[in-house]
Amino acid sequence: MENDIKYVKESFIETFIDNGFTELEAIKSWEIIYNTYSSYLSKFSLAGALSNMTDREILDSLKNSGELNEIKEKALQRLGRLK
C-alpha cells in the first residue's frame, strides 16, 4: 500500500506541474488533499473498517454513501485558502 500511495503522490505532483503549477504548489496541494483524506478516515467509524476491509472496499463504501464527495469538498475548500 505504501508503494501505491507513493506512486499516486508522484503522479499527482507531476500532473500539477504539467498543468503550470510550481513543484512547491503541487506538494502543498498533495499534502492538503492527502491529510484531509487521512484525517477524515482516522475519525471515520465505517462499519467493518476494523474487520479486514480492503482499501478498495472502504473507498467503494465512501463513494456509495456519498461521503467521498464530502472529503473532496473539504479538500477543495482548504486548497482554495492557499490562493
LOTIVO-639005 format. One record per residue: residue in three letters; x, y, z of N, C-alpha, C in turn. Coordinates in steps of 0.02 Angstrom, whole numbers, plus 50000, padded with zeros to 5 digits. Example, Ala and Ser with C-alpha at 12.3 -4.5 7.8 and 13.67 -1.06 7.14 Angstrom:
REM residues 2
+-----+-------+-------+-------+-------+-------+-------+-------+-------+-------+
|   r |  n_xx |  n_yy |  n_zz | ca_xx | ca_yy | ca_zz |  c_xx |  c_yy |  c_zz |
+-----+-------+-------+-------+-------+-------+-------+-------+-------+-------+
| ALA | 50660 | 49716 | 50390 | 50615 | 49775 | 50390 | 50660 | 49835 | 50390 |
| SER | 50642 | 49888 | 50354 | 50684 | 49947 | 50357 | 50645 | 50002 | 50394 |
+-----+-------+-------+-------+-------+-------+-------+-------+-------+-------+
//
This chain:
REM residues 83
+-----+-------+-------+-------+-------+-------+-------+-------+-------+-------+
|   r |  n_xx |  n_yy |  n_zz | ca_xx | ca_yy | ca_zz |  c_xx |  c_yy |  c_zz |
+-----+-------+-------+-------+-------+-------+-------+-------+-------+-------+
| MET | 50041 | 49941 | 50000 | 50000 | 50000 | 50000 | 50043 | 50063 | 50000 |
| GLU | 50097 | 50062 | 50036 | 50142 | 50120 | 50039 | 50168 | 50137 | 49970 |
| ASN | 50185 | 50086 | 49930 | 50208 | 50099 | 49862 | 50153 | 50129 | 49819 |
| ASP | 50091 | 50107 | 49830 | 50034 | 50134 | 49793 | 50027 | 50209 | 49807 |
| ILE | 50031 | 50227 | 49871 | 50024 | 50297 | 49890 | 50081 | 50338 | 49861 |
| LYS | 50141 | 50310 | 49863 | 50199 | 50345 | 49834 | 50189 | 50358 | 49760 |
| TYR | 50163 | 50308 | 49724 | 50151 | 50315 | 49653 | 50098 | 50368 | 49639 |
| VAL | 50043 | 50366 | 49677 | 49989 | 50415 | 49668 | 50015 | 50485 | 49683 |
| LYS | 50055 | 50492 | 49736 | 50083 | 50557 | 49753 | 50127 | 50584 | 49697 |
| GLU | 50172 | 50542 | 49671 | 50216 | 50563 | 49618 | 50177 | 50582 | 49555 |
| SER | 50126 | 50543 | 49539 | 50085 | 50557 | 49481 | 50046 | 50622 | 49490 |
| PHE | 50019 | 50632 | 49550 | 49982 | 50693 | 49566 | 50027 | 50754 | 49557 |
| ILE | 50086 | 50752 | 49586 | 50133 | 50809 | 49582 | 50153 | 50821 | 49510 |
| GLU | 50169 | 50769 | 49474 | 50189 | 50775 | 49404 | 50133 | 50807 | 49363 |
| THR | 50071 | 50785 | 49374 | 50014 | 50813 | 49337 | 50005 | 50887 | 49353 |
| PHE | 50011 | 50905 | 49416 | 50004 | 50975 | 49436 | 50058 | 51018 | 49402 |
| ILE | 50119 | 50994 | 49402 | 50174 | 51030 | 49370 | 50161 | 51037 | 49295 |
| ASP | 50137 | 50983 | 49264 | 50121 | 50985 | 49192 | 50066 | 51035 | 49177 |
| ASN | 50025 | 51052 | 49227 | 49971 | 51099 | 49218 | 49988 | 51170 | 49241 |
| GLY | 50053 | 51183 | 49249 | 50076 | 51251 | 49261 | 50088 | 51270 | 49334 |
| PHE | 50079 | 51224 | 49380 | 50093 | 51238 | 49450 | 50167 | 51228 | 49464 |
| THR | 50192 | 51262 | 49515 | 50261 | 51250 | 49535 | 50263 | 51184 | 49575 |
| GLU | 50322 | 51159 | 49584 | 50330 | 51097 | 49623 | 50306 | 51108 | 49695 |
| LEU | 50322 | 51166 | 49724 | 50301 | 51181 | 49792 | 50224 | 51184 | 49797 |
| GLU | 50192 | 51216 | 49748 | 50119 | 51218 | 49748 | 50089 | 51148 | 49742 |
| ALA | 50120 | 51107 | 49700 | 50096 | 51039 | 49690 | 50103 | 50998 | 49755 |
| ILE | 50159 | 51005 | 49788 | 50171 | 50969 | 49851 | 50122 | 50992 | 49905 |
| LYS | 50112 | 51058 | 49911 | 50064 | 51084 | 49960 | 49994 | 51059 | 49946 |
| SER | 49975 | 51058 | 49883 | 49909 | 51034 | 49864 | 49901 | 50960 | 49882 |
| TRP | 49952 | 50921 | 49867 | 49950 | 50850 | 49884 | 49941 | 50841 | 49960 |
| GLU | 49981 | 50878 | 49998 | 49978 | 50871 | 50071 | 49909 | 50888 | 50098 |
| ILE | 49879 | 50940 | 50071 | 49812 | 50960 | 50094 | 49762 | 50905 | 50078 |
| ILE | 49762 | 50882 | 50016 | 49714 | 50830 | 49996 | 49726 | 50765 | 50035 |
| TYR | 49788 | 50744 | 50039 | 49803 | 50681 | 50074 | 49788 | 50686 | 50148 |
| ASN | 49806 | 50741 | 50179 | 49793 | 50749 | 50251 | 49719 | 50755 | 50266 |
| THR | 49681 | 50787 | 50221 | 49609 | 50790 | 50230 | 49579 | 50720 | 50229 |
| TYR | 49599 | 50682 | 50180 | 49575 | 50613 | 50173 | 49596 | 50571 | 50234 |
| SER | 49659 | 50576 | 50253 | 49684 | 50537 | 50309 | 49650 | 50555 | 50375 |
| SER | 49642 | 50620 | 50387 | 49612 | 50641 | 50450 | 49538 | 50622 | 50451 |
| TYR | 49506 | 50624 | 50394 | 49436 | 50604 | 50391 | 49430 | 50529 | 50408 |
| LEU | 49473 | 50489 | 50377 | 49469 | 50417 | 50389 | 49488 | 50399 | 50461 |
| SER | 49532 | 50438 | 50492 | 49551 | 50422 | 50560 | 49493 | 50431 | 50609 |
| LYS | 49445 | 50474 | 50590 | 49387 | 50485 | 50632 | 49326 | 50447 | 50607 |
| PHE | 49335 | 50411 | 50553 | 49280 | 50378 | 50519 | 49262 | 50314 | 50555 |
| SER | 49199 | 50305 | 50569 | 49178 | 50243 | 50603 | 49140 | 50198 | 50554 |
| LEU | 49172 | 50182 | 50501 | 49142 | 50139 | 50450 | 49131 | 50069 | 50478 |
| ALA | 49070 | 50046 | 50471 | 49055 | 49979 | 50495 | 49099 | 49930 | 50457 |
| GLY | 49136 | 49890 | 50493 | 49179 | 49839 | 50462 | 49248 | 49864 | 50445 |
| ALA | 49262 | 49928 | 50456 | 49328 | 49954 | 50437 | 49384 | 49919 | 50475 |
| LEU | 49368 | 49897 | 50536 | 49419 | 49863 | 50575 | 49416 | 49787 | 50566 |
| SER | 49372 | 49764 | 50524 | 49366 | 49692 | 50515 | 49390 | 49671 | 50446 |
| ASN | 49450 | 49690 | 50431 | 49486 | 49667 | 50370 | 49456 | 49692 | 50305 |
| MET | 49424 | 49749 | 50304 | 49402 | 49777 | 50240 | 49464 | 49801 | 50203 |
| THR | 49464 | 49791 | 50139 | 49520 | 49815 | 50098 | 49512 | 49889 | 50086 |
| ASP | 49566 | 49922 | 50065 | 49563 | 49993 | 50048 | 49511 | 50005 | 49994 |
| ARG | 49507 | 49959 | 49947 | 49459 | 49966 | 49892 | 49387 | 49962 | 49918 |
| GLU | 49375 | 49917 | 49964 | 49308 | 49911 | 49992 | 49288 | 49973 | 50031 |
| ILE | 49336 | 50002 | 50068 | 49322 | 50064 | 50105 | 49308 | 50120 | 50055 |
| LEU | 49348 | 50125 | 50002 | 49338 | 50177 | 49951 | 49269 | 50169 | 49919 |
| ASP | 49252 | 50108 | 49901 | 49186 | 50095 | 49871 | 49130 | 50115 | 49918 |
| SER | 49138 | 50100 | 49981 | 49087 | 50118 | 50031 | 49080 | 50193 | 50037 |
| LEU | 49137 | 50229 | 50037 | 49135 | 50302 | 50040 | 49101 | 50331 | 49978 |
| LYS | 49115 | 50302 | 49920 | 49082 | 50326 | 49858 | 49007 | 50314 | 49862 |
| ASN | 48988 | 50254 | 49881 | 48917 | 50236 | 49882 | 48877 | 50276 | 49932 |
| SER | 48909 | 50294 | 49988 | 48873 | 50332 | 50040 | 48873 | 50407 | 50025 |
| GLY | 48914 | 50428 | 49977 | 48918 | 50500 | 49962 | 48970 | 50536 | 50004 |
| GLU | 49000 | 50501 | 50051 | 49048 | 50534 | 50095 | 49113 | 50553 | 50060 |
| LEU | 49129 | 50519 | 50005 | 49189 | 50537 | 49968 | 49183 | 50607 | 49940 |
| ASN | 49122 | 50626 | 49920 | 49111 | 50694 | 49895 | 49123 | 50745 | 49951 |
| GLU | 49104 | 50728 | 50012 | 49116 | 50772 | 50069 | 49191 | 50782 | 50081 |
| ILE | 49229 | 50728 | 50076 | 49302 | 50732 | 50083 | 49331 | 50777 | 50029 |
| LYS | 49309 | 50768 | 49967 | 49333 | 50808 | 49911 | 49318 | 50882 | 49922 |
| GLU | 49257 | 50897 | 49944 | 49236 | 50966 | 49955 | 49279 | 50999 | 50009 |
| LYS | 49291 | 50964 | 50064 | 49334 | 50991 | 50117 | 49404 | 51006 | 50091 |
| ALA | 49431 | 50959 | 50052 | 49498 | 50968 | 50025 | 49500 | 51028 | 49977 |
| LEU | 49449 | 51035 | 49935 | 49446 | 51091 | 49888 | 49441 | 51158 | 49926 |
| GLN | 49403 | 51159 | 49980 | 49398 | 51220 | 50020 | 49466 | 51238 | 50049 |
| ARG | 49502 | 51188 | 50072 | 49569 | 51201 | 50101 | 49618 | 51223 | 50047 |
| LEU | 49612 | 51194 | 49987 | 49655 | 51214 | 49932 | 49640 | 51287 | 49912 |
| GLY | 49577 | 51306 | 49914 | 49557 | 51374 | 49898 | 49588 | 51425 | 49944 |
| ARG | 49602 | 51406 | 50005 | 49634 | 51452 | 50053 | 49707 | 51465 | 50036 |
| LEU | 49737 | 51424 | 49994 | 49808 | 51435 | 49976 | 49815 | 51496 | 49930 |
| LYS | 49763 | 51513 | 49895 | 49767 | 51568 | 49845 | 49770 | 51636 | 49877 |
+-----+-------+-------+-------+-------+-------+-------+-------+-------+-------+
//
